[in-house]
Amino acid sequence: MRLPLFPLHVVAFPHLPLPLHVFEPRYRALMRDVMADGSPYGGRFAVSMITGGPEVGESPASVRPIGTMVDVRTADRFDDGRWG
């Protein structure tokens, strides 16, 4: 199964909510794709802990090889394109 990847500096734990504020353009696009009617992703994406890259003060970007599949249960899209 292929899913879009959302690298975060946190770990998503199974069966626990993971509230997100999605504001970066690349992750806004990820949410649009995941939440689109008829999306092949069905409201799902993968979260893996980012271990290197600009977000954590290093380069190049790298993530842990194991992650968690996330089901979007509720999502609000704001007028400016952000998601919550």
mmCIF file of the N, C-alpha and C atoms, coordinates in Angstrom:
data_MODEL
# 
_entry.id   MODEL 
# 
loop_
_atom_site.group_PDB 
_atom_site.id 
_atom_site.type_symbol 
_atom_site.label_atom_id 
_atom_site.label_alt_id 
_atom_site.label_comp_id 
_atom_site.label_asym_id 
_atom_site.label_entity_id 
_atom_site.label_seq_id 
_atom_site.pdbx_PDB_ins_code 
_atom_site.Cartn_x 
_atom_site.Cartn_y 
_atom_site.Cartn_z 
_atom_site.occupancy 
_atom_site.B_iso_or_equiv 
_atom_site.pdbx_formal_charge 
_atom_site.auth_seq_id 
_atom_site.auth_comp_id 
_atom_site.auth_asym_id 
_atom_site.auth_atom_id 
_atom_site.pdbx_PDB_model_num 
ATOM 1   N N  . MET A 1 1  ? 0.843   -1.169 0.000  1.00 0.00 ? 1  MET A N  1 
ATOM 2   C CA . MET A 1 1  ? 0.000   0.000  0.000  1.00 0.00 ? 1  MET A CA 1 
ATOM 3   C C  . MET A 1 1  ? 0.891   1.235  0.000  1.00 0.00 ? 1  MET A C  1 
ATOM 4   N N  . ARG A 1 2  ? 0.558   2.188  -0.846 1.00 0.00 ? 2  ARG A N  1 
ATOM 5   C CA . ARG A 1 2  ? 1.305   3.451  -0.897 1.00 0.00 ? 2  ARG A CA 1 
ATOM 6   C C  . ARG A 1 2  ? 0.432   4.560  -0.347 1.00 0.00 ? 2  ARG A C  1 
ATOM 7   N N  . LEU A 1 3  ? 1.008   5.345  0.564  1.00 0.00 ? 3  LEU A N  1 
ATOM 8   C CA . LEU A 1 3  ? 0.297   6.467  1.169  1.00 0.00 ? 3  LEU A CA 1 
ATOM 9   C C  . LEU A 1 3  ? 1.193   7.688  1.179  1.00 0.00 ? 3  LEU A C  1 
ATOM 10  N N  . PRO A 1 4  ? 0.602   8.890  1.134  1.00 0.00 ? 4  PRO A N  1 
ATOM 11  C CA . PRO A 1 4  ? 1.409   10.096 1.319  1.00 0.00 ? 4  PRO A CA 1 
ATOM 12  C C  . PRO A 1 4  ? 2.051   10.077 2.704  1.00 0.00 ? 4  PRO A C  1 
ATOM 13  N N  . LEU A 1 5  ? 3.242   10.646 2.801  1.00 0.00 ? 5  LEU A N  1 
ATOM 14  C CA . LEU A 1 5  ? 3.992   10.659 4.058  1.00 0.00 ? 5  LEU A CA 1 
ATOM 15  C C  . LEU A 1 5  ? 4.003   12.056 4.654  1.00 0.00 ? 5  LEU A C  1 
ATOM 16  N N  . PHE A 1 6  ? 3.642   12.128 5.923  1.00 0.00 ? 6  PHE A N  1 
ATOM 17  C CA . PHE A 1 6  ? 3.686   13.370 6.685  1.00 0.00 ? 6  PHE A CA 1 
ATOM 18  C C  . PHE A 1 6  ? 4.730   13.170 7.779  1.00 0.00 ? 6  PHE A C  1 
ATOM 19  N N  . PRO A 1 7  ? 5.986   13.590 7.553  1.00 0.00 ? 7  PRO A N  1 
ATOM 20  C CA . PRO A 1 7  ? 7.008   13.434 8.599  1.00 0.00 ? 7  PRO A CA 1 
ATOM 21  C C  . PRO A 1 7  ? 6.791   14.462 9.705  1.00 0.00 ? 7  PRO A C  1 
ATOM 22  N N  . LEU A 1 8  ? 6.828   14.001 10.929 1.00 0.00 ? 8  LEU A N  1 
ATOM 23  C CA . LEU A 1 8  ? 6.625   14.879 12.077 1.00 0.00 ? 8  LEU A CA 1 
ATOM 24  C C  . LEU A 1 8  ? 7.705   14.623 13.115 1.00 0.00 ? 8  LEU A C  1 
ATOM 25  N N  . HIS A 1 9  ? 7.865   15.564 14.000 1.00 0.00 ? 9  HIS A N  1 
ATOM 26  C CA . HIS A 1 9  ? 8.832   15.404 15.087 1.00 0.00 ? 9  HIS A CA 1 
ATOM 27  C C  . HIS A 1 9  ? 8.137   14.796 16.315 1.00 0.00 ? 9  HIS A C  1 
ATOM 28  N N  . VAL A 1 10 ? 7.084   14.044 16.045 1.00 0.00 ? 10 VAL A N  1 
ATOM 29  C CA . VAL A 1 10 ? 6.356   13.300 17.069 1.00 0.00 ? 10 VAL A CA 1 
ATOM 30  C C  . VAL A 1 10 ? 6.045   11.926 16.496 1.00 0.00 ? 10 VAL A C  1 
ATOM 31  N N  . VAL A 1 11 ? 5.587   11.048 17.349 1.00 0.00 ? 11 VAL A N  1 
ATOM 32  C CA . VAL A 1 11 ? 5.175   9.718  16.923 1.00 0.00 ? 11 VAL A CA 1 
ATOM 33  C C  . VAL A 1 11 ? 3.657   9.645  17.021 1.00 0.00 ? 11 VAL A C  1 
ATOM 34  N N  . ALA A 1 12 ? 3.013   9.106  15.998 1.00 0.00 ? 12 ALA A N  1 
ATOM 35  C CA . ALA A 1 12 ? 1.567   8.870  16.052 1.00 0.00 ? 12 ALA A CA 1 
ATOM 36  C C  . ALA A 1 12 ? 1.350   7.491  16.662 1.00 0.00 ? 12 ALA A C  1 
ATOM 37  N N  . PHE A 1 13 ? 0.608   7.438  17.749 1.00 0.00 ? 13 PHE A N  1 
ATOM 38  C CA . PHE A 1 13 ? 0.338   6.173  18.417 1.00 0.00 ? 13 PHE A CA 1 
ATOM 39  C C  . PHE A 1 13 ? -1.007  5.619  17.965 1.00 0.00 ? 13 PHE A C  1 
ATOM 40  N N  . PRO A 1 14 ? -1.082  4.328  17.742 1.00 0.00 ? 14 PRO A N  1 
ATOM 41  C CA . PRO A 1 14 ? -2.355  3.723  17.331 1.00 0.00 ? 14 PRO A CA 1 
ATOM 42  C C  . PRO A 1 14 ? -3.467  4.016  18.333 1.00 0.00 ? 14 PRO A C  1 
ATOM 43  N N  . HIS A 1 15 ? -4.644  4.321  17.799 1.00 0.00 ? 15 HIS A N  1 
ATOM 44  C CA . HIS A 1 15 ? -5.876  4.533  18.574 1.00 0.00 ? 15 HIS A CA 1 
ATOM 45  C C  . HIS A 1 15 ? -5.874  5.796  19.423 1.00 0.00 ? 15 HIS A C  1 
ATOM 46  N N  . LEU A 1 16 ? -4.901  6.681  19.243 1.00 0.00 ? 16 LEU A N  1 
ATOM 47  C CA . LEU A 1 16 ? -4.898  7.952  19.965 1.00 0.00 ? 16 LEU A CA 1 
ATOM 48  C C  . LEU A 1 16 ? -5.027  9.093  18.959 1.00 0.00 ? 16 LEU A C  1 
ATOM 49  N N  . PRO A 1 17 ? -5.772  10.141 19.308 1.00 0.00 ? 17 PRO A N  1 
ATOM 50  C CA . PRO A 1 17 ? -5.899  11.274 18.391 1.00 0.00 ? 17 PRO A CA 1 
ATOM 51  C C  . PRO A 1 17 ? -4.568  12.003 18.212 1.00 0.00 ? 17 PRO A C  1 
ATOM 52  N N  . LEU A 1 18 ? -4.395  12.570 17.041 1.00 0.00 ? 18 LEU A N  1 
ATOM 53  C CA . LEU A 1 18 ? -3.207  13.365 16.738 1.00 0.00 ? 18 LEU A CA 1 
ATOM 54  C C  . LEU A 1 18 ? -3.684  14.675 16.116 1.00 0.00 ? 18 LEU A C  1 
ATOM 55  N N  . PRO A 1 19 ? -4.017  15.668 16.953 1.00 0.00 ? 19 PRO A N  1 
ATOM 56  C CA . PRO A 1 19 ? -4.478  16.945 16.410 1.00 0.00 ? 19 PRO A CA 1 
ATOM 57  C C  . PRO A 1 19 ? -3.352  17.626 15.636 1.00 0.00 ? 19 PRO A C  1 
ATOM 58  N N  . LEU A 1 20 ? -3.664  18.093 14.449 1.00 0.00 ? 20 LEU A N  1 
ATOM 59  C CA . LEU A 1 20 ? -2.669  18.745 13.604 1.00 0.00 ? 20 LEU A CA 1 
ATOM 60  C C  . LEU A 1 20 ? -3.159  20.115 13.161 1.00 0.00 ? 20 LEU A C  1 
ATOM 61  N N  . HIS A 1 21 ? -2.238  21.038 13.000 1.00 0.00 ? 21 HIS A N  1 
ATOM 62  C CA . HIS A 1 21 ? -2.485  22.324 12.346 1.00 0.00 ? 21 HIS A CA 1 
ATOM 63  C C  . HIS A 1 21 ? -1.617  22.317 11.094 1.00 0.00 ? 21 HIS A C  1 
ATOM 64  N N  . VAL A 1 22 ? -2.248  22.127 9.950  1.00 0.00 ? 22 VAL A N  1 
ATOM 65  C CA . VAL A 1 22 ? -1.524  21.970 8.693  1.00 0.00 ? 22 VAL A CA 1 
ATOM 66  C C  . VAL A 1 22 ? -1.477  23.322 7.995  1.00 0.00 ? 22 VAL A C  1 
ATOM 67  N N  . PHE A 1 23 ? -0.268  23.895 7.911  1.00 0.00 ? 23 PHE A N  1 
ATOM 68  C CA . PHE A 1 23 ? -0.140  25.239 7.359  1.00 0.00 ? 23 PHE A CA 1 
ATOM 69  C C  . PHE A 1 23 ? 0.879   25.327 6.238  1.00 0.00 ? 23 PHE A C  1 
ATOM 70  N N  . GLU A 1 24 ? 1.836   24.397 6.153  1.00 0.00 ? 24 GLU A N  1 
ATOM 71  C CA . GLU A 1 24 ? 2.829   24.456 5.080  1.00 0.00 ? 24 GLU A CA 1 
ATOM 72  C C  . GLU A 1 24 ? 2.191   24.046 3.754  1.00 0.00 ? 24 GLU A C  1 
ATOM 73  N N  . PRO A 1 25 ? 2.535   24.744 2.664  1.00 0.00 ? 25 PRO A N  1 
ATOM 74  C CA . PRO A 1 25 ? 1.915   24.454 1.367  1.00 0.00 ? 25 PRO A CA 1 
ATOM 75  C C  . PRO A 1 25 ? 1.998   22.989 0.942  1.00 0.00 ? 25 PRO A C  1 
ATOM 76  N N  . ARG A 1 26 ? 3.133   22.336 1.170  1.00 0.00 ? 26 ARG A N  1 
ATOM 77  C CA . ARG A 1 26 ? 3.253   20.935 0.724  1.00 0.00 ? 26 ARG A CA 1 
ATOM 78  C C  . ARG A 1 26 ? 2.329   20.012 1.508  1.00 0.00 ? 26 ARG A C  1 
ATOM 79  N N  . TYR A 1 27 ? 2.074   20.316 2.773  1.00 0.00 ? 27 TYR A N  1 
ATOM 80  C CA . TYR A 1 27 ? 1.186   19.472 3.564  1.00 0.00 ? 27 TYR A CA 1 
ATOM 81  C C  . TYR A 1 27 ? -0.275  19.873 3.379  1.00 0.00 ? 27 TYR A C  1 
ATOM 82  N N  . ARG A 1 28 ? -0.524  21.109 2.994  1.00 0.00 ? 28 ARG A N  1 
ATOM 83  C CA . ARG A 1 28 ? -1.883  21.489 2.577  1.00 0.00 ? 28 ARG A CA 1 
ATOM 84  C C  . ARG A 1 28 ? -2.264  20.677 1.346  1.00 0.00 ? 28 ARG A C  1 
ATOM 85  N N  . ALA A 1 29 ? -1.322  20.540 0.413  1.00 0.00 ? 29 ALA A N  1 
ATOM 86  C CA . ALA A 1 29 ? -1.565  19.739 -0.793 1.00 0.00 ? 29 ALA A CA 1 
ATOM 87  C C  . ALA A 1 29 ? -1.798  18.272 -0.426 1.00 0.00 ? 29 ALA A C  1 
ATOM 88  N N  . LEU A 1 30 ? -1.028  17.757 0.519  1.00 0.00 ? 30 LEU A N  1 
ATOM 89  C CA . LEU A 1 30 ? -1.221  16.383 0.976  1.00 0.00 ? 30 LEU A CA 1 
ATOM 90  C C  . LEU A 1 30 ? -2.642  16.213 1.495  1.00 0.00 ? 30 LEU A C  1 
ATOM 91  N N  . MET A 1 31 ? -3.105  17.130 2.317  1.00 0.00 ? 31 MET A N  1 
ATOM 92  C CA . MET A 1 31 ? -4.458  17.037 2.871  1.00 0.00 ? 31 MET A CA 1 
ATOM 93  C C  . MET A 1 31 ? -5.519  17.147 1.787  1.00 0.00 ? 31 MET A C  1 
ATOM 94  N N  . ARG A 1 32 ? -5.315  18.037 0.816  1.00 0.00 ? 32 ARG A N  1 
ATOM 95  C CA . ARG A 1 32 ? -6.275  18.136 -0.301 1.00 0.00 ? 32 ARG A CA 1 
ATOM 96  C C  . ARG A 1 32 ? -6.382  16.811 -1.024 1.00 0.00 ? 32 ARG A C  1 
ATOM 97  N N  . ASP A 1 33 ? -5.231  16.178 -1.296 1.00 0.00 ? 33 ASP A N  1 
ATOM 98  C CA . ASP A 1 33 ? -5.222  14.891 -1.996 1.00 0.00 ? 33 ASP A CA 1 
ATOM 99  C C  . ASP A 1 33 ? -5.895  13.802 -1.173 1.00 0.00 ? 33 ASP A C  1 
ATOM 100 N N  . VAL A 1 34 ? -5.571  13.745 0.093  1.00 0.00 ? 34 VAL A N  1 
ATOM 101 C CA . VAL A 1 34 ? -6.102  12.699 0.968  1.00 0.00 ? 34 VAL A CA 1 
ATOM 102 C C  . VAL A 1 34 ? -7.613  12.848 1.165  1.00 0.00 ? 34 VAL A C  1 
ATOM 103 N N  . MET A 1 35 ? -8.091  14.082 1.257  1.00 0.00 ? 35 MET A N  1 
ATOM 104 C CA . MET A 1 35 ? -9.492  14.328 1.583  1.00 0.00 ? 35 MET A CA 1 
ATOM 105 C C  . MET A 1 35 ? -10.387 14.520 0.357  1.00 0.00 ? 35 MET A C  1 
ATOM 106 N N  . ALA A 1 36 ? -9.824  14.508 -0.829 1.00 0.00 ? 36 ALA A N  1 
ATOM 107 C CA . ALA A 1 36 ? -10.617 14.715 -2.051 1.00 0.00 ? 36 ALA A CA 1 
ATOM 108 C C  . ALA A 1 36 ? -11.627 13.582 -2.241 1.00 0.00 ? 36 ALA A C  1 
ATOM 109 N N  . ASP A 1 37 ? -12.796 13.932 -2.754 1.00 0.00 ? 37 ASP A N  1 
ATOM 110 C CA . ASP A 1 37 ? -13.783 12.910 -3.094 1.00 0.00 ? 37 ASP A CA 1 
ATOM 111 C C  . ASP A 1 37 ? -13.167 11.935 -4.087 1.00 0.00 ? 37 ASP A C  1 
ATOM 112 N N  . GLY A 1 38 ? -13.312 10.656 -3.831 1.00 0.00 ? 38 GLY A N  1 
ATOM 113 C CA . GLY A 1 38 ? -12.768 9.648  -4.721 1.00 0.00 ? 38 GLY A CA 1 
ATOM 114 C C  . GLY A 1 38 ? -11.264 9.447  -4.606 1.00 0.00 ? 38 GLY A C  1 
ATOM 115 N N  . SER A 1 39 ? -10.655 10.020 -3.570 1.00 0.00 ? 39 SER A N  1 
ATOM 116 C CA . SER A 1 39 ? -9.207  9.879  -3.379 1.00 0.00 ? 39 SER A CA 1 
ATOM 117 C C  . SER A 1 39 ? -8.830  8.407  -3.234 1.00 0.00 ? 39 SER A C  1 
ATOM 118 N N  . PRO A 1 40 ? -7.743  7.988  -3.879 1.00 0.00 ? 40 PRO A N  1 
ATOM 119 C CA . PRO A 1 40 ? -7.306  6.603  -3.701 1.00 0.00 ? 40 PRO A CA 1 
ATOM 120 C C  . PRO A 1 40 ? -6.778  6.339  -2.282 1.00 0.00 ? 40 PRO A C  1 
ATOM 121 N N  . TYR A 1 41 ? -6.555  7.408  -1.521 1.00 0.00 ? 41 TYR A N  1 
ATOM 122 C CA . TYR A 1 41 ? -6.011  7.261  -0.171 1.00 0.00 ? 41 TYR A CA 1 
ATOM 123 C C  . TYR A 1 41 ? -7.104  7.083  0.881  1.00 0.00 ? 41 TYR A C  1 
ATOM 124 N N  . GLY A 1 42 ? -8.336  7.399  0.528  1.00 0.00 ? 42 GLY A N  1 
ATOM 125 C CA . GLY A 1 42 ? -9.458  7.173  1.446  1.00 0.00 ? 42 GLY A CA 1 
ATOM 126 C C  . GLY A 1 42 ? -9.322  7.846  2.792  1.00 0.00 ? 42 GLY A C  1 
ATOM 127 N N  . GLY A 1 43 ? -8.790  9.066  2.825  1.00 0.00 ? 43 GLY A N  1 
ATOM 128 C CA . GLY A 1 43 ? -8.656  9.776  4.094  1.00 0.00 ? 43 GLY A CA 1 
ATOM 129 C C  . GLY A 1 43 ? -7.520  9.277  4.965  1.00 0.00 ? 43 GLY A C  1 
ATOM 130 N N  . ARG A 1 44 ? -6.522  8.643  4.342  1.00 0.00 ? 44 ARG A N  1 
ATOM 131 C CA . ARG A 1 44 ? -5.399  8.091  5.112  1.00 0.00 ? 44 ARG A CA 1 
ATOM 132 C C  . ARG A 1 44 ? -4.066  8.650  4.623  1.00 0.00 ? 44 ARG A C  1 
ATOM 133 N N  . PHE A 1 45 ? -3.126  8.758  5.560  1.00 0.00 ? 45 PHE A N  1 
ATOM 134 C CA . PHE A 1 45 ? -1.748  9.061  5.223  1.00 0.00 ? 45 PHE A CA 1 
ATOM 135 C C  . PHE A 1 45 ? -0.858  8.414  6.283  1.00 0.00 ? 45 PHE A C  1 
ATOM 136 N N  . ALA A 1 46 ? 0.425   8.397  6.023  1.00 0.00 ? 46 ALA A N  1 
ATOM 137 C CA . ALA A 1 46 ? 1.372   7.805  6.963  1.00 0.00 ? 46 ALA A CA 1 
ATOM 138 C C  . ALA A 1 46 ? 2.121   8.903  7.703  1.00 0.00 ? 46 ALA A C  1 
ATOM 139 N N  . VAL A 1 47 ? 2.390   8.655  8.972  1.00 0.00 ? 47 VAL A N  1 
ATOM 140 C CA . VAL A 1 47 ? 3.201   9.557  9.794  1.00 0.00 ? 47 VAL A CA 1 
ATOM 141 C C  . VAL A 1 47 ? 4.432   8.786  10.228 1.00 0.00 ? 47 VAL A C  1 
ATOM 142 N N  . SER A 1 48 ? 5.582   9.383  10.028 1.00 0.00 ? 48 SER A N  1 
ATOM 143 C CA . SER A 1 48 ? 6.828   8.801  10.489 1.00 0.00 ? 48 SER A CA 1 
ATOM 144 C C  . SER A 1 48 ? 7.642   9.907  11.144 1.00 0.00 ? 48 SER A C  1 
ATOM 145 N N  . MET A 1 49 ? 8.385   9.556  12.164 1.00 0.00 ? 49 MET A N  1 
ATOM 146 C CA . MET A 1 49 ? 9.160   10.553 12.905 1.00 0.00 ? 49 MET A CA 1 
ATOM 147 C C  . MET A 1 49 ? 10.335  11.042 12.071 1.00 0.00 ? 49 MET A C  1 
ATOM 148 N N  . ILE A 1 50 ? 10.399  12.359 11.910 1.00 0.00 ? 50 ILE A N  1 
ATOM 149 C CA . ILE A 1 50 ? 11.501  12.963 11.173 1.00 0.00 ? 50 ILE A CA 1 
ATOM 150 C C  . ILE A 1 50 ? 12.721  13.016 12.088 1.00 0.00 ? 50 ILE A C  1 
ATOM 151 N N  . THR A 1 51 ? 13.863  12.603 11.554 1.00 0.00 ? 51 THR A N  1 
ATOM 152 C CA . THR A 1 51 ? 15.079  12.572 12.364 1.00 0.00 ? 51 THR A CA 1 
ATOM 153 C C  . THR A 1 51 ? 16.148  13.515 11.852 1.00 0.00 ? 51 THR A C  1 
ATOM 154 N N  . GLY A 1 52 ? 15.974  14.016 10.640 1.00 0.00 ? 52 GLY A N  1 
ATOM 155 C CA . GLY A 1 52 ? 16.942  14.952 10.081 1.00 0.00 ? 52 GLY A CA 1 
ATOM 156 C C  . GLY A 1 52 ? 16.267  15.808 9.034  1.00 0.00 ? 52 GLY A C  1 
ATOM 157 N N  . GLY A 1 53 ? 16.706  17.023 8.882  1.00 0.00 ? 53 GLY A N  1 
ATOM 158 C CA . GLY A 1 53 ? 16.153  17.933 7.904  1.00 0.00 ? 53 GLY A CA 1 
ATOM 159 C C  . GLY A 1 53 ? 15.981  19.317 8.493  1.00 0.00 ? 53 GLY A C  1 
ATOM 160 N N  . PRO A 1 54 ? 15.549  20.253 7.672  1.00 0.00 ? 54 PRO A N  1 
ATOM 161 C CA . PRO A 1 54 ? 15.415  21.630 8.138  1.00 0.00 ? 54 PRO A CA 1 
ATOM 162 C C  . PRO A 1 54 ? 14.490  21.784 9.345  1.00 0.00 ? 54 PRO A C  1 
ATOM 163 N N  . GLU A 1 55 ? 13.468  20.923 9.435  1.00 0.00 ? 55 GLU A N  1 
ATOM 164 C CA . GLU A 1 55 ? 12.522  21.017 10.545 1.00 0.00 ? 55 GLU A CA 1 
ATOM 165 C C  . GLU A 1 55 ? 13.169  20.729 11.893 1.00 0.00 ? 55 GLU A C  1 
ATOM 166 N N  . VAL A 1 56 ? 14.241  19.955 11.877 1.00 0.00 ? 56 VAL A N  1 
ATOM 167 C CA . VAL A 1 56 ? 14.919  19.613 13.135 1.00 0.00 ? 56 VAL A CA 1 
ATOM 168 C C  . VAL A 1 56 ? 16.348  20.142 13.165 1.00 0.00 ? 56 VAL A C  1 
ATOM 169 N N  . GLY A 1 57 ? 16.657  21.069 12.279 1.00 0.00 ? 57 GLY A N  1 
ATOM 170 C CA . GLY A 1 57 ? 17.949  21.733 12.302 1.00 0.00 ? 57 GLY A CA 1 
ATOM 171 C C  . GLY A 1 57 ? 19.078  20.983 11.616 1.00 0.00 ? 57 GLY A C  1 
ATOM 172 N N  . GLU A 1 58 ? 18.747  20.002 10.771 1.00 0.00 ? 58 GLU A N  1 
ATOM 173 C CA . GLU A 1 58 ? 19.773  19.247 10.066 1.00 0.00 ? 58 GLU A CA 1 
ATOM 174 C C  . GLU A 1 58 ? 19.403  19.110 8.592  1.00 0.00 ? 58 GLU A C  1 
ATOM 175 N N  . SER A 1 59 ? 20.343  18.672 7.829  1.00 0.00 ? 59 SER A N  1 
ATOM 176 C CA . SER A 1 59 ? 20.081  18.409 6.427  1.00 0.00 ? 59 SER A CA 1 
ATOM 177 C C  . SER A 1 59 ? 20.916  17.201 6.025  1.00 0.00 ? 59 SER A C  1 
ATOM 178 N N  . PRO A 1 60 ? 20.522  16.340 5.189  1.00 0.00 ? 60 PRO A N  1 
ATOM 179 C CA . PRO A 1 60 ? 19.259  16.287 4.441  1.00 0.00 ? 60 PRO A CA 1 
ATOM 180 C C  . PRO A 1 60 ? 18.126  15.719 5.298  1.00 0.00 ? 60 PRO A C  1 
ATOM 181 N N  . ALA A 1 61 ? 16.914  15.766 4.763  1.00 0.00 ? 61 ALA A N  1 
ATOM 182 C CA . ALA A 1 61 ? 15.750  15.249 5.476  1.00 0.00 ? 61 ALA A CA 1 
ATOM 183 C C  . ALA A 1 61 ? 15.810  13.726 5.541  1.00 0.00 ? 61 ALA A C  1 
ATOM 184 N N  . SER A 1 62 ? 15.450  13.178 6.690  1.00 0.00 ? 62 SER A N  1 
ATOM 185 C CA . SER A 1 62 ? 15.358  11.731 6.832  1.00 0.00 ? 62 SER A CA 1 
ATOM 186 C C  . SER A 1 62 ? 14.289  11.414 7.868  1.00 0.00 ? 62 SER A C  1 
ATOM 187 N N  . VAL A 1 63 ? 13.682  10.241 7.719  1.00 0.00 ? 63 VAL A N  1 
ATOM 188 C CA . VAL A 1 63 ? 12.633  9.814  8.633  1.00 0.00 ? 63 VAL A CA 1 
ATOM 189 C C  . VAL A 1 63 ? 12.919  8.385  9.090  1.00 0.00 ? 63 VAL A C  1 
ATOM 190 N N  . ARG A 1 64 ? 12.280  7.980  10.165 1.00 0.00 ? 64 ARG A N  1 
ATOM 191 C CA . ARG A 1 64 ? 12.384  6.603  10.644 1.00 0.00 ? 64 ARG A CA 1 
ATOM 192 C C  . ARG A 1 64 ? 11.737  5.679  9.609  1.00 0.00 ? 64 ARG A C  1 
ATOM 193 N N  . PRO A 1 65 ? 12.241  4.468  9.454  1.00 0.00 ? 65 PRO A N  1 
ATOM 194 C CA . PRO A 1 65 ? 11.702  3.562  8.431  1.00 0.00 ? 65 PRO A CA 1 
ATOM 195 C C  . PRO A 1 65 ? 10.334  2.974  8.779  1.00 0.00 ? 65 PRO A C  1 
ATOM 196 N N  . ILE A 1 66 ? 9.878   3.139  10.011 1.00 0.00 ? 66 ILE A N  1 
ATOM 197 C CA . ILE A 1 66 ? 8.585   2.611  10.437 1.00 0.00 ? 66 ILE A CA 1 
ATOM 198 C C  . ILE A 1 66 ? 7.719   3.779  10.858 1.00 0.00 ? 66 ILE A C  1 
ATOM 199 N N  . GLY A 1 67 ? 6.448   3.722  10.483 1.00 0.00 ? 67 GLY A N  1 
ATOM 200 C CA . GLY A 1 67 ? 5.526   4.786  10.833 1.00 0.00 ? 67 GLY A CA 1 
ATOM 201 C C  . GLY A 1 67 ? 4.164   4.230  11.182 1.00 0.00 ? 67 GLY A C  1 
ATOM 202 N N  . THR A 1 68 ? 3.196   5.116  11.234 1.00 0.00 ? 68 THR A N  1 
ATOM 203 C CA . THR A 1 68 ? 1.829   4.764  11.590 1.00 0.00 ? 68 THR A CA 1 
ATOM 204 C C  . THR A 1 68 ? 0.897   5.260  10.501 1.00 0.00 ? 68 THR A C  1 
ATOM 205 N N  . MET A 1 69 ? -0.046  4.398  10.091 1.00 0.00 ? 69 MET A N  1 
ATOM 206 C CA . MET A 1 69 ? -1.070  4.829  9.151  1.00 0.00 ? 69 MET A CA 1 
ATOM 207 C C  . MET A 1 69 ? -2.128  5.599  9.943  1.00 0.00 ? 69 MET A C  1 
ATOM 208 N N  . VAL A 1 70 ? -2.457  6.789  9.455  1.00 0.00 ? 70 VAL A N  1 
ATOM 209 C CA . VAL A 1 70 ? -3.391  7.670  10.143 1.00 0.00 ? 70 VAL A CA 1 
ATOM 210 C C  . VAL A 1 70 ? -4.683  7.745  9.344  1.00 0.00 ? 70 VAL A C  1 
ATOM 211 N N  . ASP A 1 71 ? -5.807  7.567  10.029 1.00 0.00 ? 71 ASP A N  1 
ATOM 212 C CA . ASP A 1 71 ? -7.134  7.769  9.447  1.00 0.00 ? 71 ASP A CA 1 
ATOM 213 C C  . ASP A 1 71 ? -7.620  9.146  9.872  1.00 0.00 ? 71 ASP A C  1 
ATOM 214 N N  . VAL A 1 72 ? -7.971  9.980  8.926  1.00 0.00 ? 72 VAL A N  1 
ATOM 215 C CA . VAL A 1 72 ? -8.516  11.297 9.251  1.00 0.00 ? 72 VAL A CA 1 
ATOM 216 C C  . VAL A 1 72 ? -9.979  11.092 9.627  1.00 0.00 ? 72 VAL A C  1 
ATOM 217 N N  . ARG A 1 73 ? -10.308 11.394 10.863 1.00 0.00 ? 73 ARG A N  1 
ATOM 218 C CA . ARG A 1 73 ? -11.693 11.238 11.336 1.00 0.00 ? 73 ARG A CA 1 
ATOM 219 C C  . ARG A 1 73 ? -12.484 12.521 11.153 1.00 0.00 ? 73 ARG A C  1 
ATOM 220 N N  . THR A 1 74 ? -11.849 13.647 11.454 1.00 0.00 ? 74 THR A N  1 
ATOM 221 C CA . THR A 1 74 ? -12.469 14.953 11.232 1.00 0.00 ? 74 THR A CA 1 
ATOM 222 C C  . THR A 1 74 ? -11.396 15.895 10.716 1.00 0.00 ? 74 THR A C  1 
ATOM 223 N N  . ALA A 1 75 ? -11.799 16.789 9.838  1.00 0.00 ? 75 ALA A N  1 
ATOM 224 C CA . ALA A 1 75 ? -10.862 17.783 9.297  1.00 0.00 ? 75 ALA A CA 1 
ATOM 225 C C  . ALA A 1 75 ? -11.639 19.028 8.917  1.00 0.00 ? 75 ALA A C  1 
ATOM 226 N N  . ASP A 1 76 ? -11.095 20.154 9.285  1.00 0.00 ? 76 ASP A N  1 
ATOM 227 C CA . ASP A 1 76 ? -11.668 21.446 8.926  1.00 0.00 ? 76 ASP A CA 1 
ATOM 228 C C  . ASP A 1 76 ? -10.693 22.153 8.001  1.00 0.00 ? 76 ASP A C  1 
ATOM 229 N N  . ARG A 1 77 ? -11.193 22.592 6.857  1.00 0.00 ? 77 ARG A N  1 
ATOM 230 C CA . ARG A 1 77 ? -10.361 23.388 5.950  1.00 0.00 ? 77 ARG A CA 1 
ATOM 231 C C  . ARG A 1 77 ? -10.758 24.845 6.119  1.00 0.00 ? 77 ARG A C  1 
ATOM 232 N N  . PHE A 1 78 ? -9.782  25.668 6.449  1.00 0.00 ? 78 PHE A N  1 
ATOM 233 C CA . PHE A 1 78 ? -10.023 27.085 6.668  1.00 0.00 ? 78 PHE A CA 1 
ATOM 234 C C  . PHE A 1 78 ? -9.985  27.849 5.347  1.00 0.00 ? 78 PHE A C  1 
ATOM 235 N N  . ASP A 1 79 ? -10.563 29.027 5.348  1.00 0.00 ? 79 ASP A N  1 
ATOM 236 C CA . ASP A 1 79 ? -10.650 29.834 4.118  1.00 0.00 ? 79 ASP A CA 1 
ATOM 237 C C  . ASP A 1 79 ? -9.293  30.115 3.499  1.00 0.00 ? 79 ASP A C  1 
ATOM 238 N N  . ASP A 1 80 ? -8.242  30.202 4.310  1.00 0.00 ? 80 ASP A N  1 
ATOM 239 C CA . ASP A 1 80 ? -6.918  30.502 3.788  1.00 0.00 ? 80 ASP A CA 1 
ATOM 240 C C  . ASP A 1 80 ? -6.152  29.255 3.335  1.00 0.00 ? 80 ASP A C  1 
ATOM 241 N N  . GLY A 1 81 ? -6.788  28.068 3.380  1.00 0.00 ? 81 GLY A N  1 
ATOM 242 C CA . GLY A 1 81 ? -6.169  26.848 2.907  1.00 0.00 ? 81 GLY A CA 1 
ATOM 243 C C  . GLY A 1 81 ? -5.533  25.978 3.968  1.00 0.00 ? 81 GLY A C  1 
ATOM 244 N N  . ARG A 1 82 ? -5.446  26.490 5.208  1.00 0.00 ? 82 ARG A N  1 
ATOM 245 C CA . ARG A 1 82 ? -4.920  25.670 6.291  1.00 0.00 ? 82 ARG A CA 1 
ATOM 246 C C  . ARG A 1 82 ? -5.945  24.594 6.655  1.00 0.00 ? 82 ARG A C  1 
ATOM 247 N N  . TRP A 1 83 ? -5.466  23.555 7.334  1.00 0.00 ? 83 TRP A N  1 
ATOM 248 C CA . TRP A 1 83 ? -6.331  22.488 7.817  1.00 0.00 ? 83 TRP A CA 1 
ATOM 249 C C  . TRP A 1 83 ? -6.138  22.310 9.309  1.00 0.00 ? 83 TRP A C  1 
ATOM 250 N N  . GLY A 1 84 ? -7.189  21.891 9.970  1.00 0.00 ? 84 GLY A N  1 
ATOM 251 C CA . GLY A 1 84 ? -7.123  21.559 11.388 1.00 0.00 ? 84 GLY A CA 1 
ATOM 252 C C  . GLY A 1 84 ? -7.851  20.259 11.642 1.00 0.00 ? 84 GLY A C  1 
# 
